[in-house]
Amino acid sequence: MTNILITGASGFLGRHLAQQLKAEGHNVFGLSRSARADAILVADGVTPVRGDLLQPEQLATAFAQPFDAVFHTAADTSQWAPNDDRQTRVNVEGSRALAEAALAAGVAAFIHTSSVSAYSHRVHGTLREDVAQRGGESWITYERSKYLGEQAVRAVAARGLPLVVMQPAHILGPGDTSNWSRLIRLIDQSKLPGVPPGSGSFADVREVARAQVRAWQRRRFGETYLLGGEHLRFLDLVTRVGSKLGRKTPARATPGWALMAWARVVDALSRITRREPDITPRAAMFVIHDLIVDSGKAQRELDYAITPMDRLLDDTIAWLRSENLLRHG
């Protein structure tokens, strides 16, 4: 029976990956740093393996258990400057250390979850795999760290690690408690302060997980796949969510300059309170930007499917209601 290791297995994408791999009969292990994460993994039928991406000696011990494949989904997604150092260490040095440990252990497949952020908001127009990445030039640490982390893993792959790189866009779906579901909950609570003027490409977390499993099973080593979804403006997204929840939403988007100005004020205050704010200039840039993703390669080679946005929202809202995370009625 095949042994699979997932990093971030207690997270949004990682849990979906674990479910799909377990359904196919694989033994699934999850890299874990704490007893709390252990409990989540055990409840999901995943075997915890103690290890920290920032502790190479722990990774070497973790890989004493032989693994046939590693799915690396763990990342630091903070958009707050005080977290920059740790974010860089986790996303760059942690990814490199994990890839090195996998190479040393002779792992037969390494599926790396990068991000569209590796291209950076500096790239305009439709993203395709042959578009030059500009994350290394970005002032946004998350974009830069995802780019550098991807490059670090590619460097290890050049020495023999069988690698597939996955680059999802905005991920939405059942099980989301801290990403785009925050927007849905704000709309439900009638607390949404405004609507950003940009647009996004929304991927179904279930399809992102399936694509990763297929990339491994089809041995697409050396390949990179963008995983997008239906493209729409954030104003359209908010309007649809409001309609489904029976809540009033803003009729117009907030101008980008106003959103950025407010983000700078809140960010400055956060340095005094030492509490991470709901929005920062970096986060604001993501929602001012227009993100358009061509998923054609993944559709052709991995049977990647784009879930219609209305169905994806319906499934996400139904899950949030089942978890009592939304008001009823």
C-alpha positions as CSV (number, residue, x, y, z in Angstrom):
1,M,0.0,0.0,0.0
2,T,1.3,3.5,-0.9
3,N,2.4,5.8,1.9
4,I,1.8,9.5,1.3
5,L,3.0,12.5,3.3
6,I,1.1,15.8,3.3
7,T,2.3,19.0,4.8
8,G,-0.5,21.3,5.8
9,A,-2.7,18.2,6.1
10,S,-4.8,20.0,8.8
11,G,-5.4,23.0,6.6
12,F,-8.1,23.8,3.9
13,L,-6.5,22.2,0.8
14,G,-4.5,19.6,2.8
15,R,-7.6,18.1,4.3
16,H,-9.3,17.7,0.9
17,L,-6.1,16.1,-0.4
18,A,-6.1,13.7,2.5
19,Q,-9.7,12.8,2.0
20,Q,-9.2,12.0,-1.7
21,L,-6.0,10.0,-1.2
22,K,-7.6,8.0,1.7
23,A,-10.7,7.3,-0.5
24,E,-8.3,5.7,-3.1
25,G,-6.9,3.4,-0.4
26,H,-3.5,5.1,0.3
27,N,-1.9,5.4,3.8
28,V,-1.9,9.1,4.5
29,F,0.5,10.8,6.9
30,G,0.5,14.4,8.0
31,L,3.5,16.5,9.1
32,S,2.5,18.0,12.4
33,R,4.1,20.5,14.8
34,S,1.7,20.3,17.7
35,A,-0.7,18.2,19.7
36,R,-3.6,20.3,18.4
37,A,-2.7,19.5,14.8
38,D,-2.2,15.8,15.8
39,A,-5.8,15.7,17.1
40,I,-7.2,17.2,13.9
41,L,-5.2,14.7,11.8
42,V,-6.3,11.7,13.8
43,A,-9.9,12.7,13.6
44,D,-9.5,12.8,9.8
45,G,-8.0,9.3,9.7
46,V,-4.5,10.7,9.0
47,T,-1.4,9.5,10.9
48,P,0.6,12.4,12.4
49,V,4.3,12.5,11.8
50,R,6.1,15.0,14.1
51,G,8.2,17.5,12.2
52,D,8.8,21.2,11.6
53,L,9.8,22.7,8.2
54,L,12.2,25.0,10.0
55,Q,14.0,22.1,11.8
56,P,15.8,20.0,9.2
57,E,16.9,17.4,11.8
58,Q,13.2,16.8,12.6
59,L,12.5,16.3,8.9
60,A,15.3,13.8,8.6
61,T,13.7,11.8,11.5
62,A,10.2,12.1,9.9
63,F,11.5,10.6,6.6
64,A,12.8,7.5,8.5
65,Q,9.2,6.4,7.6
66,P,9.4,5.6,3.9
67,F,7.1,7.7,1.7
68,D,6.2,7.1,-1.9
69,A,5.1,10.7,-2.5
70,V,5.0,14.1,-0.7
71,F,2.3,16.7,-1.2
72,H,3.6,20.1,0.1
73,T,0.7,22.4,0.8
74,A,1.9,24.1,4.0
75,A,2.6,27.8,3.7
76,D,2.6,31.1,5.6
77,T,0.0,33.4,3.9
78,S,0.3,36.4,6.2
79,Q,0.1,39.9,4.6
80,W,1.4,41.7,7.7
81,A,5.0,43.1,7.7
82,P,5.9,42.0,11.2
83,N,5.5,38.4,10.0
84,D,7.9,38.8,7.1
85,D,10.9,37.0,8.5
86,R,9.0,33.9,9.5
87,Q,7.0,33.9,6.3
88,T,10.2,33.9,4.3
89,R,11.7,31.1,6.4
90,V,8.7,28.9,6.1
91,N,7.9,29.5,2.4
92,V,11.5,29.5,1.2
93,E,13.8,27.8,3.6
94,G,11.1,25.4,4.8
95,S,10.2,24.3,1.2
96,R,13.9,23.8,0.4
97,A,14.5,21.8,3.5
98,L,11.5,19.5,2.8
99,A,12.6,19.0,-0.8
100,E,16.1,18.2,0.4
101,A,14.8,15.7,2.9
102,A,12.6,14.1,0.3
103,L,15.5,13.8,-2.2
104,A,17.8,12.3,0.5
105,A,15.1,9.7,1.3
106,G,14.6,8.8,-2.3
107,V,10.9,9.9,-2.5
108,A,9.5,9.0,-5.9
109,A,7.3,12.2,-6.3
110,F,7.1,15.7,-4.8
111,I,4.0,17.7,-5.6
112,H,4.6,21.3,-4.6
113,T,1.7,23.7,-4.1
114,S,3.0,27.1,-5.2
115,S,0.6,29.9,-6.1
116,V,-0.4,32.3,-8.9
117,S,1.3,34.8,-6.5
118,A,4.7,33.6,-7.8
119,Y,3.9,35.6,-11.0
120,S,3.1,38.7,-8.9
121,H,0.5,41.4,-9.3
122,R,3.1,43.1,-11.5
123,V,2.1,40.8,-14.4
124,H,-0.9,42.1,-16.3
125,G,-3.2,40.1,-18.7
126,T,-4.0,36.4,-18.6
127,L,-1.6,34.1,-16.7
128,R,-0.3,31.1,-18.6
129,E,2.5,28.7,-17.6
130,D,4.8,30.3,-20.2
131,V,4.4,33.9,-18.8
132,A,7.5,35.1,-17.0
133,Q,7.2,35.1,-13.2
134,R,7.9,38.4,-11.5
135,G,7.4,37.4,-7.9
136,G,11.1,37.9,-7.2
137,E,10.7,41.6,-7.9
138,S,7.7,42.1,-5.7
139,W,7.5,44.4,-2.7
140,I,4.9,42.0,-1.3
141,T,6.7,39.4,0.8
142,Y,4.1,36.7,0.2
143,E,4.6,37.0,-3.6
144,R,8.3,37.1,-3.3
145,S,8.5,34.1,-0.8
146,K,6.2,31.9,-3.0
147,Y,8.4,32.7,-6.0
148,L,11.6,32.0,-4.2
149,G,10.2,28.9,-2.5
150,E,9.2,27.5,-5.9
151,Q,12.6,28.3,-7.3
152,A,14.3,26.6,-4.3
153,V,12.3,23.4,-4.9
154,R,13.1,23.5,-8.6
155,A,16.8,23.7,-7.7
156,V,16.5,20.5,-5.7
157,A,14.5,18.9,-8.5
158,A,17.4,19.6,-10.9
159,R,19.4,17.2,-8.8
160,G,16.9,14.4,-9.2
161,L,13.8,15.0,-7.2
162,P,10.7,14.1,-9.3
163,L,8.7,17.4,-9.1
164,V,5.3,18.7,-10.2
165,V,4.5,22.4,-9.4
166,M,0.8,23.4,-8.9
167,Q,-0.1,27.1,-9.0
168,P,-3.7,27.6,-7.7
169,A,-5.5,30.9,-7.9
170,H,-8.1,32.0,-5.2
171,I,-9.3,28.7,-3.6
172,L,-12.9,28.4,-2.4
173,G,-15.2,25.6,-1.3
174,P,-16.5,23.5,1.6
175,G,-14.1,23.4,4.5
176,D,-13.0,27.1,4.2
177,T,-12.9,28.8,7.5
178,S,-10.3,31.6,7.0
179,N,-9.9,32.4,3.3
180,W,-12.8,33.7,1.2
181,S,-15.3,32.4,3.7
182,R,-14.4,35.4,5.8
183,L,-16.0,37.6,3.1
184,I,-19.1,35.5,3.1
185,R,-19.4,35.7,6.9
186,L,-19.0,39.5,6.8
187,I,-21.8,39.8,4.2
188,D,-23.9,37.5,6.3
189,Q,-23.3,39.7,9.4
190,S,-23.9,42.9,7.3
191,K,-20.4,44.1,8.3
192,L,-18.8,44.3,4.9
193,P,-17.3,47.8,4.8
194,G,-16.9,48.0,1.1
195,V,-16.1,46.0,-2.1
196,P,-12.7,46.0,-3.7
197,P,-12.5,47.1,-7.3
198,G,-10.4,44.2,-8.7
199,S,-11.3,40.7,-10.0
200,G,-10.3,37.2,-9.4
201,S,-10.2,33.6,-10.6
202,F,-11.8,31.2,-8.2
203,A,-10.8,27.5,-8.1
204,D,-12.8,24.8,-6.4
205,V,-10.7,23.3,-3.6
206,R,-12.0,19.8,-4.5
207,E,-10.8,20.2,-8.1
208,V,-7.4,21.6,-7.0
209,A,-7.0,18.5,-4.8
210,R,-8.0,16.1,-7.7
211,A,-5.6,17.8,-10.1
212,Q,-2.7,17.3,-7.7
213,V,-3.5,13.6,-7.2
214,R,-3.8,13.1,-11.0
215,A,-0.5,15.0,-11.6
216,W,1.2,12.5,-9.3
217,Q,-0.6,9.4,-10.7
218,R,0.1,10.5,-14.3
219,R,3.7,11.2,-13.4
220,R,3.7,14.7,-14.9
221,F,7.2,15.3,-13.5
222,G,8.9,18.5,-14.7
223,E,5.5,20.1,-15.4
224,T,3.8,23.2,-14.0
225,Y,0.0,23.7,-13.8
226,L,-2.0,26.9,-13.2
227,L,-5.3,26.1,-11.6
228,G,-7.8,28.8,-12.0
229,G,-11.6,29.0,-12.2
230,E,-14.5,31.3,-13.2
231,H,-13.3,34.8,-13.5
232,L,-15.5,37.6,-12.0
233,R,-15.2,41.0,-10.5
234,F,-15.3,41.2,-6.7
235,L,-18.4,43.3,-6.9
236,D,-20.2,40.5,-8.8
237,L,-19.0,38.0,-6.2
238,V,-20.3,40.1,-3.3
239,T,-23.6,40.7,-5.1
240,R,-24.1,37.0,-5.7
241,V,-23.3,36.1,-2.1
242,G,-25.7,38.8,-0.8
243,S,-28.5,37.5,-3.0
244,K,-28.0,33.9,-1.8
245,L,-27.9,35.0,1.9
246,G,-30.7,37.5,1.5
247,R,-28.4,40.4,2.6
248,K,-28.0,43.9,1.2
249,T,-24.6,44.6,-0.3
250,P,-22.9,47.7,-1.7
251,A,-23.9,48.7,-5.2
252,R,-20.5,50.0,-6.2
253,A,-16.9,49.1,-5.7
254,T,-14.7,51.2,-3.4
255,P,-12.1,53.1,-5.4
256,G,-8.7,51.5,-5.3
257,W,-7.0,54.6,-3.9
258,A,-9.5,54.8,-1.1
259,L,-9.0,51.2,-0.1
260,M,-5.2,51.5,-0.2
261,A,-5.3,54.7,1.9
262,W,-7.5,53.0,4.5
263,A,-5.2,50.0,4.5
264,R,-2.2,52.2,5.2
265,V,-3.9,53.8,8.2
266,V,-5.0,50.5,9.7
267,D,-1.6,49.0,9.1
268,A,0.1,52.0,10.8
269,L,-2.2,51.6,13.8
270,S,-1.4,47.9,14.0
271,R,2.3,48.6,14.7
272,I,1.1,50.3,17.9
273,T,-1.5,47.7,18.9
274,R,0.7,44.8,17.7
275,R,-2.4,43.1,16.4
276,E,-2.6,41.9,12.8
277,P,-5.3,44.0,11.1
278,D,-8.0,42.8,8.8
279,I,-6.5,44.6,5.8
280,T,-3.0,45.7,5.0
281,P,-1.6,47.5,1.9
282,R,-0.3,44.2,0.7
283,A,-3.7,42.5,1.0
284,A,-5.3,45.6,-0.6
285,M,-3.1,45.2,-3.6
286,F,-4.4,41.7,-4.2
287,V,-8.0,42.8,-4.4
288,I,-7.3,46.0,-6.5
289,H,-5.5,43.8,-9.0
290,D,-7.3,41.9,-11.9
291,L,-6.3,38.2,-11.8
292,I,-7.2,36.2,-14.9
293,V,-5.9,32.6,-15.2
294,D,-5.8,30.2,-18.2
295,S,-6.2,26.7,-16.8
296,G,-6.2,25.1,-20.3
297,K,-3.1,23.0,-19.7
298,A,-4.5,21.5,-16.5
299,Q,-7.8,20.8,-18.2
300,R,-6.1,19.0,-21.1
301,E,-3.5,17.0,-19.1
302,L,-5.2,16.5,-15.7
303,D,-8.9,16.6,-16.6
304,Y,-9.1,19.7,-14.3
305,A,-12.6,21.0,-14.1
306,I,-13.8,24.5,-13.5
307,T,-16.8,24.6,-11.1
308,P,-19.4,27.3,-12.0
309,M,-19.2,30.0,-9.5
310,D,-22.9,29.8,-8.4
311,R,-22.5,26.1,-7.6
312,L,-19.2,26.7,-5.8
313,L,-20.8,29.4,-3.7
314,D,-23.9,27.2,-3.0
315,D,-21.7,24.4,-1.8
316,T,-19.5,26.7,0.3
317,I,-22.5,28.4,1.9
318,A,-24.2,25.0,2.6
319,W,-21.1,23.8,4.4
320,L,-20.8,27.1,6.4
321,R,-24.4,26.7,7.5
322,S,-23.9,23.0,8.4
323,E,-21.0,24.2,10.7
324,N,-23.2,27.0,12.2
325,L,-20.9,29.6,10.8
326,L,-23.7,31.6,9.2
327,R,-27.0,33.0,10.5
328,H,-30.1,31.1,9.5
329,G,-32.8,32.9,7.6
